[in-house]
Amino acid sequence: MANAWADVGSIGSCFESLTDPRIERNRKHLFGDIIVICICGILCGANGPTAIHRWATAREQWLAQYLTLPNGIPSRDCLRRLLSSLQPQAFQECFEAWIASVAAADAGGELRLVAIDGKSCRRSHDAAHGLGALHIVSAWASEEGLALGQTAVDDKSNEIQAIPLLLERIPLPDTLVTIDAMGCQKHIARQIVEGGGHFVLAVKDNQPKLRQAIDSYFAKHLEKDLEELQYHNHQSIDESHGRVDERVYYLTRVPKDFAVGKEWPQVKAIGYAVRFTRHADDTTSCDVRYYIASRYLSGKRFAEAVRGHWSIEAMHWVLDVTFREDDSRARDRRLIDNLSWLRRFAITRLKHHPMKESLRGKMQIAGWNTDFLAEVLTGKQL
């Protein structure tokens, strides 16, 4: 137990490379102490500086065993000022070694699945300064449940500009990146491949020629029951709440005469995914989606990439429902960005604790039981 607690007390050392933005005369609290308090507070369900301060005040005696706390618990204003001053990218980079040490990737030799998607912090708009809600584009290792990084922009329409910045900050070799239709852009596809990675990108009406070309090609072969087409495929059936979903995935190499092949040189395969749904009232529906890929994957891996992208949307749901991110009234852009990253990191740590409990349940237990909190932080069982 002593070793685990030593790890908790040394977490602040992960941030030694981070520049303390405070002027010298205002440094009444140690920089590392404040960071550790913020991390622990968010893990225990605090949604901002005020709640973090309340949690830390209630746990002051416990914190004092592992932190220096030369002037007691920092005030909520102290916490807010620091989180509003930290440069988000530098702050995130300090977590990289920590994340790598407690949750190493292991995809069994397969390409690592990384989903990229955006989420708006709905109540972060600042009408007084003419700013809309902050939109955060993040990278999520789907199979590992790891937050890899994020980039904030002032509007959802700027997501196309944010994705390349995020791709520069995450490791791309041996990675299979999935992005929804917003990221289906030639320069993004090129950047991923040039960075040593691969992609599966959803194709919708924002790329009408590409979508039409894929639709026409598969429609032609479906009329002949795919007898003249070489392809990889995968099928699955899921039943839930009286609904039955049958999914079929097809992936084939890009044909030599593909209508827009020259415009998308990185694309090596095109995909077609169909979902047939029988609802509880016995009605049926059908949904068809189209994809481009930089590698001719197996049918199973293609299906895993398509379905795996849902995990980042599930993570966004957790941010809203469990961490109540959309209810946050923070207005400062850096504060919002840094708090959002801390929440994503908290999800990563809570997901990796082996207790069979919901994320919300784990978060509550961490707030009640400091031994459990230490296990979540260090990845070690006490």
N, C-alpha and C positions, 0 to 999 in steps of 0.2 A: 504494500500500500504506500509506503514511504516513497518508493521510486515513482509511482504514478503521480503522487502529489508534487514531487519535485518537477515532473514534467509540466504540471499545471502552472507552477510558479515560474517556470522558465519560458512560458509562451511569449512573454514580452520580448525575449531576445530575438524572436523571428522578425521583429520590426526595427532592429537596430540600424538597418540600412535606410530606413525611412526618415526623411528630414523632418525634424520637429518644427512646425510652422509658427510656434509661439515665440514672442520676443522674450529675452532672457529674464526680465524682471517679473514676468507673469507665470513663470514656471514653478508654481507652488506644489504641483503634483507631478510625479514621474510620468514621463510619456508612456512607457511600457505599462504602468499600472492602469492608466486610463484606457488603453487599448484592450487589455485583458478584461476590465470591467465591462466595456461595451460588448465584447464578444459573449461573455457569460450572460449579460442581461438579455441580449437578443435570443440566445439559446433557451432562456427561461421564459420567453414570451413577451418581453418588453418591446414596445413598438416605437420608441423614440427616446430622446435624452431624458425627459421627465420620468418616464417609467423605468429607464435604466437606473437613474439616480435613486428612485424609490427602492428598487430591488437591492442595489448595492448598500443602501443605508440599513436595510433589514438584515443584510448578510455581512455587515462590517466586521464583526468579530471573526467570522470564518475567513474573509478575505485577508484580514490582517495577519493570518498565519502564513500566507504565501506571497503577499505583496508588501512593499515597504510602507506605503501610505503615510508619508511624512507629515501631511496636514489633513489626515482623515479622508473621507469620501469626497471626491470632486463634486461640485455643485452641478445642477442640470445645465446652467449657462456655460460652465467650463466644458462639459461634455459636448454641448451643442457647438460651441466655438471651434473646438478641435475637429469634430467631424465635418464642420463646414469649411475648414481650412485645408484638410488633407487632399492632395491631388489623387483623384480616384484611381487612375491607372497605376500609379506608384503604390497605392494602398493595396490594390489587388495583387500586384506582383509579389508582395511580401507573403501572401498566402500560398504561393505556388509550391515552395519546398515543403511546407507543412502538409498541404494536400497530398503531395507525392509520397510523403513518408508514412501517412496513415491509411492511404487507400491507393495502392499501386494498381495500374491497369492490368487486366488479365482477360483477354477476349478469346483465348484458346487458339491463337494464331490467326484469327480473322482480323480484318480491318476494324479499327476502333470506330464505333458509331458516335458521331457528334452532331447533335441537332442544333440548329440556329434559328431563333425566332424572336419576335419583339413583343413587348407588353407595355401598355400605358399605365402610369401611376395616376389614376383618374382624378384625384383631388389635389394634384400637385400644381394645378394651373395658378398663375400669378397675374390676375387681371390688372393690378396696379402697375405692373411693368410690361403689360402686353404679351405675356407668355402663356402659352397653352400648357396642357399636361405634358410632363416629361415622359418620353418614350424610351424604354431601355431594351436594347438588343443583346441577348445573352447566348452563350455557348454552353451546351449541356451534354456531357458524356452519357448517352442514353442507357447503356447496359450497366454502367458503374454507378449511376446516380451521383455524378460529380459536376459541380459548377466550375467551369474552366475560365470564365471571364465575361465581361459585359462592357457595352459602350452606350452612353446616353446621348439622345438627340432630342430636339425640341418639338418634333412632330413625327407622326407615323410615316408621312410621305418621305422623310429623310432616311428611312430605314435602308434604302439602296446605298446611300453614302456611308452609313454606319457599318454595314456588313464587311466591306473591305478592311476597315480599320480594325475590326474585331479579328478577322482572319490573320492579320499581321501579328496578333498577340497570342495565338494558340498554336500548338505544334500540329502541323499538317501531315508530315510523313506517316504512312501506315494508318491514315484516317479516312473514313468514309463520311463526308459531310452531307447532311440532309437539310434542305431549306424549302420553305413553301414557295408559292408562285412569285411572291415579291422579290425573292432572290434569284429568280431565273433570268439572269442577265449574262451576256457574253463575257464581260470583263470579270465577273465573279467566277464563272466557270474557268476562265483562263488562269486567274489568280490561284485557285485551289490546285489545279494541275501543276502549275509552275512551282508551287510550294511543296510538291511531292505527295499531295493527297488525291483523293477521288471524290466524286459527288454523285448524289441522286437528287435531282431538282424537280419539283412539281411544275407542271406546265398548265397554265390556264389562259384566259382570254387576254392577259397583258402581253402574250406572245402569240398573236392569232395565226400567223403563218406556220409557226412551229407546231402549234396545237392541231391545226387543220391537217398538216402533213402526217402527224402520228395517227390521228383519227382515221384518215383516209387509208393509210397503209394497213392498219389492223382491220378496218371494216372490210377491205378487199379480201383479206385472208380468212376472216371469220365467216364470210359467205361460203367458203370452201372448207369449213370446219378445220382450218389451220393445217390442212393436209400438205400444203406446199411450203409451209413455214418451218424453219428450224428455230427452236426457242427453248428457253428454260421456264418452268412454271412451278407454282406452289398453290396448294389449296388449304383452307382452314374453315372450321365451323365453330361458332361460339354461340352459347345460349345464355341469356341473362334477362331476368324480369319478364319472362314470357315472350321475349323476342329472340329470333334465331337469325344470326348473320352468317352467311356463307360468302367467303372471300376467295377470289381467284386472281392470281398474279401471273402475268406473262412478260417475259423480257427477251428481246431478240437483238441481234447485231444490227447496226445501222446499215440499211441496204445501199448498194453502190449508187443507185439512182435516186436516193432520198432527196426530196425537193429542196430542203434548206441545209443540206449536209455541209456545203462549203462555208456557210455562215457560222456554223458551230463545229469547228474542227476538233474540239476536245471531246465531243460526244461520240461514244463508241457503241452505245446501246440505247434502245427506246423501250419504254415500258407501258403496260396497260393493266390497270387494276380495277376489278369489278366487285362490287359488294351487293349481293342480293339479300334483302331483309324481309322476313315474315314477322309482322307485328302481332301483338297479343290479340288484336281483334281480327286476325286472319287476313288482313290486307297485306299487300306486298309492295316493295319499292326497290329501285335499282339505282346505284350510283357508280359512275365511271370516272376514273382519274387517269391522267397521262403523266409520264415521267421521262426524263433524259438521264443517262448515266455515263460516266467516263470509263466504266469497266463493265465487261460482260459477266455479271455476277451469277451465281447459282440462283435458282428460283427461290430457294429458302432464304438466302441472304438478302435478295432483293425485297422479299416480303418483310423480313426483319427490319430493313432500313425504312420501308414505308410505314410500317406499324410503329417502329421505334420512335418516329418523329413525334408521336402522340405524347411521349413521356415529358417533353418540354412543356407541352400545354397542360399536362397534369401538374407539373411543378408550378406553373403560373396559377393554377387553381389553388394549390396549397398556399401560395403567397397571399391570395385574397381571402381564403376561408380560414386558414389556421393562423396566419400572421397578420391578417386584416390590413394588407398593404394599401388597398384602395381607400381605406378610411383615414390614412395618415394625412394630416394637414400641413406637413412640412412644405415650405416654399423655396428655401435655398436650394439651388440646383446641386451643389456638391453634397450637401447634407442628404438630400434624397438619394443621390447616386450611391453614396457610401453606406447608408442604411439599407438600401436595396441589396447591395452586395453582401452585407452581413447576414441578411435574411437568407439569401441563396446559400451562403456558406453554412448557415445553421441547418438548412434542409439536408445538405450533404452529410454533416456530422450525425444528425439524428437518424437519417436513413441507414447509416452504416452501423448503428448499434444493433446487435442481434436480438434484443428483446422483441417478442412478438406483441407489439402494441402499435396503435396508430401514431402518426407523427405528432398529432396534438397531445395524445396521451404521454408520449415520451417527453414532449416539451414541458408538460405539467409536472411530471415526475422530476425532471431536471431542476425545476423551481423549488420543489419540496425536499429533494434528497441530494445533498452535495456529493455523496459518493457516486451516485448515478451521473451527476453533472461531470465529475472527473472522468468517468468512463467514456462519456460522449466526446469530451475534449481530446482525450489521449488515445482512444481506441483500445485501451487496456482494461481488462476486467479486474476489479479490486477483490 
